[in-house]
Amino acid sequence: SGGIDLAWNGTEYIVVESNSKVLTIRSIRADGVALAPELYRVDAGWSLIESPAIGCGGNECVVAWWTLDGGVSAVRLRGAQAGEIGEPFTDLGDFRAAPVDRFYPEVVSMAAGFLVTSISKGTLFARSVSSGVYGNEQQLFSPAEPLLGRSVAAGEKKELVVAYVRAARDAPYSGAQRIFLRILDMQ
């Protein structure tokens, strides 16, 4: 459990790492030297922190993660400054659901800020982040079959490209899966 993700912010790598109980964010120069001290640290105590994700764009980054008793949370980084982003990401998509019912949050840099996405019970939800403030949550789509995983990227304009895997109805016993691509207009 736990996890790791990294992104390039234009001058250095920003690494977010979770070992289930503690989440740390640190910067690493292009030559591989870790810069001290840590940029941000969360100690969950008895709880679990999983699925860290980061996205960078311009001169800032957004880091999101899933906490057992808190849903999806996020932090905005500008240089060495870190600040929590508003309220937890829990209102619409039941992001406090058990791990089997949710997939990892993902952070995408968009033209007007960032988009934090997560899957809950087969539906893809998103919440925009601009200037360190959450926008409204929105349901992006819900396929007929359960989603088994997904990856999200920003398109050239204001579209979001989602590659996802869902269970194949015609091959339930062979474990076969299919990969689908969906382009969503975010205007």
Secondary structure as UniProt FT lines:
FT   STRAND          3..8
FT   STRAND          13..18
FT   STRAND          22..28
FT   TURN            30..31
FT   STRAND          34..43
FT   TURN            45..46
FT   STRAND          49..57
FT   TURN            58..59
FT   STRAND          60..67
FT   TURN            68..70
FT   STRAND          71..78
FT   TURN            79..80
FT   STRAND          81..84
FT   TURN            91..93
FT   TURN            95..96
FT   HELIX           99..101
FT   STRAND          102..110
FT   TURN            111..112
FT   STRAND          113..120
FT   TURN            121..122
FT   STRAND          123..130
FT   TURN            131..132
FT   STRAND          133..141
FT   STRAND          147..154
FT   STRAND          159..167
FT   TURN            169..170
FT   TURN            172..175
FT   STRAND          177..185
//
